[in-house]
């Protein structure tokens, strides 16, 4: 999974970039958005978007206004783009600011809907359709009161905003901006807590069952001042700083962390444990929220980018589960294992050979697989990204309830993206899943696709810095499959791990729609996933709670992957010996993250061009 965002748009963090993703998506880019450079990017501009290609004048005006609005909503992004006035600011989540954004987005949406599409070039129509989709989602989510939910089962604003302490601190200005952000934290916490209270009163909360243990993600920050991640920037300074400067900064930082930051977390802990969690809703179904049916069906269409109903998705999921289960049963026979399917899953979950005993071992295993994956890329791609990536553990404060791995992108030229590996509960992190996980999160999955997307300088910024889940997560799952052709999964257990991951995404279609639209219980969903995959029971429970508190997002993976596979088969059939896998993959990625309907047209054009 990719770390992209939510209460804002398409930000790369909770203080993000696309005022419209929800905390659910925010966790994706969560920390990194704030770890990026804290100096204006030389080649970027915070002025209204100047698209590389000439856009239709009316469309250009809407694009410029929409991009400017995104930068206003995302000071972190605006600063990275060169806007010095955004330095030291956090996203304004006040009722006045959110209402103003909503009104502007609604106006821009109405304007773009009125554009005469017949007067636009093919490229402009794609730009208009994608921007309209972004604006429509922004408007929808405000109306559905998504801002009442700045937390999910995995974490929330209180954890993601801590990423401000992980930037590059090189100059006195960097420290001054950081101190200003620490000063701004009380207002930010107050704004987000206001929305939580509004949600509590309206019955719009994560289900209570998914918040079990949530308080641990808060108490992780309640530590002695000098152990706080917020104090970390003051423990080491650039050599150019004088002793007097270091002493003054350290003293100011210590005072702010002690007197402002830590009390925020203590108060938030009390609010969550005494008021919010006890008052959270009992039902797990999105259908049971106010206007819940409309909300969930909206999420189904948004995350699949197709006009599908929850029932259609559910039936497709059952079909895929049946197909993959047959492949898994066949592979078990090939291993010579004697016993039932359930016996085999128990064997995989409990045999020590499949687990490491230290975080370092798991990270090294992931790094080895990642380097093997790097070596396969020239065989499958004509164009590769310039940006490198690293590997690091999921931050300890969110790891217990976090997914098994994720990609954390960077929008800064002086910082790599990172493949996060969850090193919490090592006896729940089997090695037989690690190849599939690495191919999905690093390369040829998220790092490759997202980095290429950001390097497409001909695209307007609202597309370069955006993420369509069906495309991105579909590509990640397709990348797992591509490992078969790239020489991975030679061990039958790792191949079963690949099938487990594919089954995991197919089962999501069933359990997500089952819980939110068909009355399934949480335990029913846990049993279905545990009975069909070799995921550890810890991972199963964590994942089910994620789907409950982030309705619809889990549908994007399988829908996107099936579309990419179908389009590849279509191209292979049409082109025969003219088909080249490298040029096909380049064609899939050449226009960045796009809806499935746009991707379909891209590949139709690719087929026509190569036939000729």
GIHUNOR-V716711 format. One record per residue. N is the residue number from 1. RES is the residue in three letters. PSI is psi in whole degrees, -180 to 180 (NA if undefined). OMEGA is omega in whole degrees, -180 to 180 (none if undefined). D_LAST is the distance of its C-alpha to the last C-alpha in whole Angstrom. Layout:
# GIHUNOR-V716711
N;RES;PSI;OMEGA;D_LAST  N;RES;PSI;OMEGA;D_LAST
This chain:
# GIHUNOR-V716711
1;UNK;147;-179;38  2;UNK;146;179;37  3;UNK;90;179;40  4;UNK;-167;-170;39  5;UNK;-171;175;42  6;UNK;-91;-159;44  7;UNK;10;178;46  8;UNK;-98;180;45  9;UNK;-93;179;41  10;UNK;48;-176;39  11;UNK;172;178;41  12;UNK;17;179;41  13;UNK;-177;-178;44  14;UNK;-25;177;47  15;UNK;19;-172;48  16;UNK;-155;-167;44  17;UNK;-20;-178;41  18;UNK;75;-168;40  19;UNK;19;-177;43  20;UNK;73;174;42  21;UNK;179;-177;41  22;UNK;178;-178;44  23;UNK;-27;177;47  24;UNK;-44;-180;45  25;UNK;-24;-179;42  26;UNK;-39;-177;44  27;UNK;-24;-177;45  28;UNK;-49;179;42  29;UNK;-6;-173;42  30;UNK;-78;-171;45  31;UNK;-39;-168;47  32;UNK;-31;-178;44  33;UNK;-33;-178;44  34;UNK;-5;179;48  35;UNK;-1;-177;47  36;UNK;-179;-178;45  37;UNK;150;177;46  38;UNK;30;173;49  39;UNK;145;-178;48  40;UNK;138;177;46  41;UNK;133;-174;42  42;UNK;-43;-172;42  43;UNK;-2;-178;39  44;UNK;166;180;39  45;UNK;140;177;40  46;UNK;0;178;42  47;UNK;164;177;42  48;UNK;144;-170;40  49;UNK;125;175;36  50;UNK;98;-175;35  51;UNK;142;-177;31  52;UNK;-43;177;29  53;UNK;155;-178;26  54;UNK;115;177;28  55;UNK;157;168;29  56;UNK;137;-173;30  57;UNK;-44;-180;34  58;UNK;-42;178;35  59;UNK;-40;-180;33  60;UNK;-40;179;34  61;UNK;-43;179;37  62;UNK;-43;179;37  63;UNK;-46;-179;35  64;UNK;-45;-179;38  65;UNK;-40;-179;40  66;UNK;-41;-180;39  67;UNK;-41;178;38  68;UNK;-38;179;42  69;UNK;-38;178;43  70;UNK;-42;-178;42  71;UNK;-35;175;43  72;UNK;-41;-179;47  73;UNK;-18;-176;47  74;UNK;83;-179;46  75;UNK;-35;-179;48  76;UNK;-45;178;47  77;UNK;-43;-180;43  78;UNK;-42;180;44  79;UNK;-41;178;47  80;UNK;-27;-180;44  81;UNK;1;174;42  82;UNK;4;-178;45  83;UNK;101;-176;47  84;UNK;-24;-179;50  85;UNK;-14;-179;52  86;UNK;-4;-177;51  87;UNK;138;174;52  88;UNK;12;-178;55  89;UNK;153;171;54  90;UNK;162;180;53  91;UNK;134;177;51  92;UNK;110;-180;53  93;UNK;23;180;53  94;UNK;156;178;56  95;UNK;-40;-180;56  96;UNK;-43;-179;56  97;UNK;-43;-179;53  98;UNK;-38;178;51  99;UNK;-40;179;52  100;UNK;-42;178;51  101;UNK;-44;-179;48  102;UNK;-47;-179;47  103;UNK;-41;179;48  104;UNK;-44;179;46  105;UNK;-39;178;43  106;UNK;-39;178;44  107;UNK;-44;179;44  108;UNK;-37;178;40  109;UNK;-45;178;39  110;UNK;-39;-179;40  111;UNK;-43;-177;39  112;UNK;-28;176;35  113;UNK;-27;-178;36  114;UNK;-8;179;37  115;UNK;141;175;34  116;UNK;99;-176;32  117;UNK;-28;-178;28  118;UNK;-19;180;27  119;UNK;-4;-176;28  120;UNK;150;172;26  121;UNK;168;180;23  122;UNK;-44;180;20  123;UNK;-41;179;22  124;UNK;-35;178;25  125;UNK;-40;177;25  126;UNK;-46;178;24  127;UNK;-44;-179;27  128;UNK;-43;-179;29  129;UNK;-42;-179;28  130;UNK;-43;179;29  131;UNK;-39;177;32  132;UNK;-40;178;34  133;UNK;-41;178;33  134;UNK;-47;-179;35  135;UNK;-41;179;38  136;UNK;-41;-180;38  137;UNK;-39;177;39  138;UNK;-47;-179;41  139;UNK;-46;179;43  140;UNK;-47;-174;43  141;UNK;-32;175;45  142;UNK;-44;-180;47  143;UNK;-33;178;48  144;UNK;2;177;48  145;UNK;43;178;51  146;UNK;-25;180;48  147;UNK;-10;173;50  148;UNK;-7;-173;53  149;UNK;67;178;52  150;UNK;19;176;52  151;UNK;157;171;52  152;UNK;-176;179;51  153;UNK;-26;-176;52  154;UNK;-26;-176;50  155;UNK;-156;-179;52  156;UNK;-170;-175;52  157;UNK;-35;-176;52  158;UNK;-29;179;56  159;UNK;-41;-175;54  160;UNK;-35;-180;50  161;UNK;-21;179;52  162;UNK;-14;177;54  163;UNK;-14;178;51  164;UNK;-20;-179;52  165;UNK;-4;-173;55  166;UNK;26;178;52  167;UNK;-177;176;50  168;UNK;111;-177;50  169;UNK;100;-174;54  170;UNK;-28;-175;54  171;UNK;167;176;56  172;UNK;-35;178;59  173;UNK;-40;179;57  174;UNK;-43;180;55  175;UNK;-37;178;58  176;UNK;-40;178;59  177;UNK;-39;179;56  178;UNK;-42;177;57  179;UNK;-38;178;60  180;UNK;-37;178;59  181;UNK;-39;176;57  182;UNK;-39;177;60  183;UNK;-32;-176;62  184;UNK;-13;-176;60  185;UNK;-41;180;59  186;UNK;-42;178;62  187;UNK;-40;-179;61  188;UNK;-46;178;57  189;UNK;-40;-179;59  190;UNK;-41;179;61  191;UNK;-47;-178;58  192;UNK;-37;177;56  193;UNK;-35;175;60  194;UNK;-45;-179;60  195;UNK;-36;177;57  196;UNK;-40;179;58  197;UNK;-38;177;61  198;UNK;-43;179;60  199;UNK;-39;179;57  200;UNK;-42;-179;61  201;UNK;-31;-177;62  202;UNK;-4;-178;59  203;UNK;21;179;59  204;UNK;86;180;55  205;UNK;163;167;55  206;UNK;149;176;54  207;UNK;142;-176;56  208;UNK;-39;-176;59  209;UNK;-29;-179;58  210;UNK;-11;-178;55  211;UNK;6;176;57  212;UNK;123;-179;59  213;UNK;-1;-179;60  214;UNK;-34;-177;58  215;UNK;-22;179;61  216;UNK;-29;179;60  217;UNK;-13;176;58  218;UNK;-47;-178;60  219;UNK;-22;178;63  220;UNK;-21;180;61  221;UNK;-8;-179;61  222;UNK;86;-173;65  223;UNK;169;173;66  224;UNK;149;-174;68  225;UNK;-48;-173;67  226;UNK;-7;174;66  227;UNK;-6;-177;64  228;UNK;139;176;62  229;UNK;-26;178;59  230;UNK;-25;179;59  231;UNK;-16;-173;62  232;UNK;-41;-180;60  233;UNK;-19;-177;59  234;UNK;5;179;62  235;UNK;-14;-180;63  236;UNK;133;-177;61  237;UNK;158;174;61  238;UNK;149;-177;59  239;UNK;-23;-178;61  240;UNK;-13;-179;62  241;UNK;137;178;63  242;UNK;164;179;67  243;UNK;-37;180;70  244;UNK;-43;178;71  245;UNK;-43;-180;67  246;UNK;-43;-179;66  247;UNK;-44;-179;70  248;UNK;-45;-180;69  249;UNK;-42;-180;66  250;UNK;-41;180;67  251;UNK;-44;179;70  252;UNK;-42;180;68  253;UNK;-44;-180;65  254;UNK;-41;-179;68  255;UNK;-42;-179;69  256;UNK;-42;179;66  257;UNK;-43;-178;65  258;UNK;-45;-169;69  259;UNK;-19;-178;70  260;UNK;-51;-172;66  261;UNK;-55;-176;64  262;UNK;-40;176;66  263;UNK;-31;177;68  264;UNK;-44;-178;64  265;UNK;-34;177;63  266;UNK;-45;180;67  267;UNK;-39;180;67  268;UNK;-38;177;63  269;UNK;-46;180;64  270;UNK;-44;180;68  271;UNK;-46;-177;66  272;UNK;-43;-175;63  273;UNK;-31;-176;66  274;UNK;-25;-174;68  275;UNK;-55;-169;67  276;UNK;-56;-177;63  277;UNK;-45;177;62  278;UNK;-28;-178;65  279;UNK;1;-178;64  280;UNK;156;-175;60  281;UNK;151;-179;59  282;UNK;-36;-178;60  283;UNK;147;178;57  284;UNK;-13;-170;54  285;UNK;133;173;51  286;UNK;-32;178;49  287;UNK;-25;-177;50  288;UNK;-4;176;54  289;UNK;162;172;53  290;UNK;127;-176;54  291;UNK;34;-171;51  292;UNK;-39;-180;50  293;UNK;-46;179;48  294;UNK;-41;179;46  295;UNK;-50;-175;45  296;UNK;-42;179;44  297;UNK;-32;174;42  298;UNK;-43;179;40  299;UNK;-37;178;40  300;UNK;-48;-180;38  301;UNK;-39;-179;35  302;UNK;-47;-174;35  303;UNK;-22;176;35  304;UNK;-18;-173;32  305;UNK;21;-180;31  306;UNK;160;179;30  307;UNK;68;-179;33  308;UNK;146;174;34  309;UNK;164;178;38  310;UNK;-35;-180;40  311;UNK;-41;178;41  312;UNK;-40;178;37  313;UNK;-43;-179;37  314;UNK;-46;-179;40  315;UNK;-38;176;39  316;UNK;-40;179;36  317;UNK;-44;179;38  318;UNK;-39;179;40  319;UNK;-44;-180;37  320;UNK;-39;178;36  321;UNK;-44;180;39  322;UNK;-43;-179;40  323;UNK;-47;-177;37  324;UNK;-35;178;37  325;UNK;-38;177;41  326;UNK;-41;179;40  327;UNK;-37;179;38  328;UNK;-42;179;41  329;UNK;-39;180;44  330;UNK;-41;-180;42  331;UNK;-36;177;42  332;UNK;-42;177;46  333;UNK;-40;-178;46  334;UNK;-26;178;45  335;UNK;-16;-178;47  336;UNK;9;-179;50  337;UNK;137;178;51  338;UNK;115;-180;54  339;UNK;179;-177;55  340;UNK;173;176;53  341;UNK;-43;179;50  342;UNK;-37;178;52  343;UNK;-40;-179;54  344;UNK;-42;178;51  345;UNK;-40;178;50  346;UNK;-42;178;54  347;UNK;-46;-179;54  348;UNK;-36;-177;51  349;UNK;-16;-172;52  350;UNK;-16;-177;56  351;UNK;125;-177;55  352;UNK;-24;-177;56  353;UNK;-22;-175;53  354;UNK;9;-175;51  355;UNK;150;175;52  356;UNK;172;-176;53  357;UNK;-7;178;56  358;UNK;151;177;56  359;UNK;-37;-179;53  360;UNK;-39;179;53  361;UNK;-44;-179;52  362;UNK;-42;179;49  363;UNK;-38;179;48  364;UNK;-39;177;47  365;UNK;-43;179;46  366;UNK;-40;-180;43  367;UNK;-40;179;43  368;UNK;-45;179;42  369;UNK;-41;-179;39  370;UNK;-40;179;38  371;UNK;-36;174;38  372;UNK;-39;180;36  373;UNK;-38;177;33  374;UNK;-41;-175;33  375;UNK;-22;-179;32  376;UNK;-13;-171;29  377;UNK;-45;-178;27  378;UNK;-25;180;26  379;UNK;-26;-173;24  380;UNK;-8;-176;23  381;UNK;138;175;22  382;UNK;-30;-179;20  383;UNK;127;179;22  384;UNK;152;-179;26  385;UNK;156;176;29  386;UNK;-32;-171;31  387;UNK;135;175;34  388;UNK;180;176;36  389;UNK;158;177;38  390;UNK;-179;179;42  391;UNK;132;178;43  392;UNK;161;-178;47  393;UNK;154;171;49  394;UNK;135;179;49  395;UNK;135;-172;51  396;UNK;-32;-175;55  397;UNK;-19;179;56  398;UNK;-6;-173;53  399;UNK;-39;-174;52  400;UNK;-35;-178;54  401;UNK;15;-176;52  402;UNK;158;179;49  403;UNK;172;-170;46  404;UNK;-25;178;45  405;UNK;162;-179;43  406;UNK;158;175;41  407;UNK;131;179;39  408;UNK;108;-175;40  409;UNK;168;177;38  410;UNK;135;176;39  411;UNK;12;-178;38  412;UNK;137;180;40  413;UNK;-20;-177;39  414;UNK;19;177;42  415;UNK;134;179;42  416;UNK;163;167;40  417;UNK;166;-178;39  418;UNK;137;171;41  419;UNK;113;-180;40  420;UNK;132;176;44  421;UNK;128;-179;45  422;UNK;114;-179;48  423;UNK;10;175;51  424;UNK;140;179;54  425;UNK;67;-175;55  426;UNK;-26;179;54  427;UNK;2;176;55  428;UNK;12;-177;52  429;UNK;75;-174;49  430;UNK;143;-180;48  431;UNK;-26;-177;46  432;UNK;-12;176;44  433;UNK;-10;-167;42  434;UNK;-33;178;42  435;UNK;-49;-180;39  436;UNK;-43;180;37  437;UNK;-45;-177;39  438;UNK;-44;179;38  439;UNK;-34;-179;34  440;UNK;-50;-172;34  441;UNK;-33;-176;36  442;UNK;-101;176;35  443;UNK;145;6;32  444;UNK;20;-175;29  445;UNK;-121;-168;31  446;UNK;-46;-177;32  447;UNK;-47;-178;33  448;UNK;-50;-175;29  449;UNK;-45;-177;28  450;UNK;-38;179;31  451;UNK;-43;176;31  452;UNK;-42;180;27  453;UNK;-46;-177;28  454;UNK;-20;179;31  455;UNK;2;178;29  456;UNK;79;-171;26  457;UNK;-15;177;28  458;UNK;-15;-180;26  459;UNK;148;173;27  460;UNK;154;-174;30  461;UNK;-33;-179;33  462;UNK;-16;174;33  463;UNK;-35;179;30  464;UNK;-36;-177;30  465;UNK;43;177;34  466;UNK;169;-175;33  467;UNK;117;176;33  468;UNK;116;-169;31  469;UNK;-41;-179;33  470;UNK;-37;178;30  471;UNK;-54;-175;28  472;UNK;-46;-179;30  473;UNK;-32;173;32  474;UNK;-41;177;29  475;UNK;-40;179;27  476;UNK;-44;179;31  477;UNK;-38;175;31  478;UNK;-36;179;28  479;UNK;-34;175;29  480;UNK;-45;178;32  481;UNK;-38;-179;30  482;UNK;-24;178;27  483;UNK;-27;176;31  484;UNK;-43;180;31  485;UNK;-18;-178;28  486;UNK;6;175;29  487;UNK;12;177;33  488;UNK;176;176;35  489;UNK;37;177;37  490;UNK;-31;177;39  491;UNK;131;-178;42  492;UNK;-28;-180;42  493;UNK;-40;177;44  494;UNK;-31;176;41  495;UNK;-36;174;39  496;UNK;-34;175;41  497;UNK;-39;176;41  498;UNK;-47;179;37  499;UNK;-35;177;38  500;UNK;-41;179;41  501;UNK;-38;177;39  502;UNK;-41;177;36  503;UNK;-39;177;39  504;UNK;-47;-178;40  505;UNK;-32;176;37  506;UNK;-42;180;37  507;UNK;-28;177;41  508;UNK;-39;180;41  509;UNK;-34;-178;39  510;UNK;-50;-173;42  511;UNK;-35;-180;45  512;UNK;-51;178;44  513;UNK;-35;179;44  514;UNK;-47;-177;47  515;UNK;-41;-172;49  516;UNK;-24;-174;48  517;UNK;-15;-172;47  518;UNK;10;174;49  519;UNK;15;178;52  520;UNK;148;173;52  521;UNK;164;177;54  522;UNK;-44;-179;53  523;UNK;-36;177;55  524;UNK;-41;179;53  525;UNK;-42;178;50  526;UNK;-45;-179;51  527;UNK;-40;-179;52  528;UNK;-45;-178;49  529;UNK;-41;180;47  530;UNK;-33;-178;49  531;UNK;-12;-177;49  532;UNK;-8;180;46  533;UNK;165;176;45  534;UNK;15;175;47  535;UNK;145;176;47  536;UNK;154;-179;50  537;UNK;-30;175;53  538;UNK;-46;179;53  539;UNK;-40;179;49  540;UNK;-49;-179;49  541;UNK;-44;178;52  542;UNK;-43;-179;50  543;UNK;-44;-180;47  544;UNK;-42;178;48  545;UNK;-33;176;50  546;UNK;-45;-180;47  547;UNK;-36;179;46  548;UNK;-43;-175;49  549;UNK;-1;179;49  550;UNK;69;-172;45  551;UNK;131;171;44  552;UNK;-28;-174;41  553;UNK;-36;-177;39  554;UNK;-13;-180;39  555;UNK;-21;-171;37  556;UNK;-32;-173;34  557;UNK;-60;-173;33  558;UNK;-38;179;32  559;UNK;-44;179;31  560;UNK;-44;-179;28  561;UNK;-44;179;28  562;UNK;-37;178;27  563;UNK;-46;-179;24  564;UNK;-43;178;23  565;UNK;-42;180;23  566;UNK;-41;-180;22  567;UNK;-33;176;19  568;UNK;-46;179;18  569;UNK;-38;178;19  570;UNK;-45;-180;16  571;UNK;-41;179;13  572;UNK;-43;-180;15  573;UNK;-44;-176;15  574;UNK;-35;-173;12  575;UNK;-19;179;10  576;UNK;-127;-177;13  577;UNK;-4;175;13  578;UNK;-10;-179;10  579;UNK;132;177;12  580;UNK;122;-174;14  581;UNK;-33;-179;17  582;UNK;-46;-179;18  583;UNK;-31;176;15  584;UNK;-49;-180;15  585;UNK;-40;177;19  586;UNK;-37;179;18  587;UNK;-37;178;16  588;UNK;-39;-173;19  589;UNK;-7;-167;21  590;UNK;-23;-180;20  591;UNK;18;177;21  592;UNK;-159;-177;25  593;UNK;118;-174;27  594;UNK;158;174;25  595;UNK;161;-177;26  596;UNK;-33;179;25  597;UNK;-38;178;23  598;UNK;-40;178;21  599;UNK;-40;178;20  600;UNK;-46;180;19  601;UNK;-38;178;17  602;UNK;-46;-177;16  603;UNK;-32;173;14  604;UNK;-42;178;13  605;UNK;-39;178;11  606;UNK;-45;180;10  607;UNK;-45;-179;9  608;UNK;-42;-179;6  609;UNK;-40;-176;5  610;UNK;-23;171;5  611;UNK;-43;-178;4  612;UNK;NA;none;0
